[in-house]
Structures are given as structure tokens and as C-alpha cells.
């Protein structure tokens, strides 16, 4: 029984990012938002580390973790756009990888010859997520420097999109062989 309960701990940690996304909307104070971004960053690291280290990985956890990450970032970016902290071009740079990944995930579920492919976290995606979170922090703490980080997010997002597409293609070819 204890092991069964422990299996859910990393997923619960991941799910806290959804609550943090809601808090980002409700609490507009920059200090609070900095704390939320830092907490989201820590939980993003800790849930995966705990799951791997303690042998608590689950299919549910592998699904909910990236969804929680994307929802937190997407919510924060939408709020910054709505508040006028970023423009439309910056908005799209910050979410392009996430949108393309979501489209790729949906296509992989719909197209029969892609169904067996499993999406796994890749270095390119981890770098984009790190830069996204740093850009969000910069928007709150040093807005005049955020543009450089947002541009880096755009560049690394393009790299990640190509990287994930190539991975998907290789996996598909491996499955067809």
C-alpha cells in the first residue's frame, strides 16, 4: 500500500504547477510571481528527479509533467502579453516550441504509423524550458534584458522543433523496419 501511495508523489508535485499557474493569474505582485516561477522551476526538477531516483516513474507522471510545465509557462506568457509586458512576436517566440510539440503529439496519436512513438524529454527541450523560465524571471526582475532571453528562446525553440521532428522520424523508421 505504501509503495502505491508513493508512486503518486512525483505526479502530485507536477500537478502543483497547475495550481501555481492559477496563482500567477490571481496574484499580480511581481515578488509573488518571482516566487511562483522559482517554485515551478524547482518542482519541475524535483518531480522528475524523485521519480527516477526512487523508481517511482509512471506513464501518468510522464504525461502530466510536461503538460503541467507547458500550462504554467503558457499561462505566464499569456498574462505578460495581456499586461503589455511582451509583444505578439515575443509571445510567439516564447510558446512556439510548446505549440509545435503539442501539434506533434496530437499528430502522433492520429496518424497510424506514428502511434507507437513515445515522446521523451530531450536536451533541446530542457534547454528551452530553462530559458523560458529565465525569460519569465527577467520580465519581472530586469525587463530591459528580457528581450535577449526571449530571442534565445526563439532560437532554441527552432532547434528543439527540428530535434524532436528528427527524433520522431527516426523512431518511425525504426518501427517500420
C-alpha positions, -999 to 999 in steps of 0.1 A, spaced: 0 0 0 28 24 9 46 19 -24 13 26 -43 8 59 -25 45 68 -31 40 63 -68 18 93 -69 41 117 -51 60 129 -82 27 134 -101 12 154 -72 44 176 -73 38 180 -110 2 189 -105 12 217 -81 24 236 -112 -12 238 -124 -21 255 -91 9 278 -95 -3 287 -130 -37 298 -115 -19 317 -87 1 335 -114 -32 349 -127 -47 357 -93 -16 373 -77 -1 401 -98 26 413 -74 60 408 -91 75 394 -59 48 367 -57 53 359 -94 90 355 -90 84 331 -61 59 312 -83 84 309 -112 111 297 -89 88 272 -72 77 260 -107 113 256 -117 122 236 -85 91 213 -88 99 207 -125 133 195 -115 123 177 -83 94 156 -95 114 140 -123 145 135 -101 124 119 -73 105 97 -98 138 84 -114 158 82 -82 132 63 -62 119 42 -90 85 59 -90 81 66 -127 46 61 -142 30 66 -175 7 91 -158 36 110 -144 54 110 -178 22 126 -193 13 151 -166 48 165 -160 52 181 -195 16 192 -195 20 210 -162 52 226 -174 36 239 -206 4 251 -188 25 271 -163 46 287 -190 17 293 -213 -4 309 -185 25 332 -175 33 342 -211 -4 349 -218 -6 371 -187 26 390 -198 10 396 -232 -23 407 -217 -5 431 -194 16 445 -222 50 433 -209 56 415 -242 45 420 -277 29 395 -301 62 385 -317 78 378 -283 47 358 -273 51 335 -303 88 331 -297 81 321 -261 55 295 -270 65 283 -304 82 251 -292 53 242 -270 27 247 -297 47 227 -322 53 199 -296 15 198 -289 7 196 -326 34 168 -330 19 149 -300 -16 151 -315 -4 141 -350 15 112 -335 -17 100 -319 -38 104 -350 -15 91 -378 -15 53 -376 22 48 -384 33 72 -357 12 58 -328 38 36 -313 63 65 -310 69 77 -274 78 113 -268 107 116 -244 123 146 -229 153 158 -248 182 181 -240 169 207 -265 135 208 -248 151 211 -213 172 240 -225 141 257 -240 122 253 -207 151 266 -187 154 297 -210 116 302 -209 117 303 -171 147 326 -171 129 349 -196 98 350 -173 120 359 -144 138 386 -164 104 401 -174 98 406 -137 132 415 -124 151 431 -153 127 438 -181 153 456 -202 173 424 -205 143 401 -212 144 406 -249 178 388 -253 165 358 -234 133 358 -254 153 358 -286 173 329 -273 141 310 -265 131 316 -301 164 303 -315 165 272 -292 128 266 -299 136 263 -336 164 238 -327 141 218 -304 114 216 -330 139 202 -355 154 179 -329 120 165 -319 109 161 -355 141 142 -363 136 120 -333 100 113 -343 112 105 -378 139 81 -366 115 64 -342 90 60 -370 116 45 -393 128 22 -366 92 10 -361 87 4 -398 119 -17 -401 
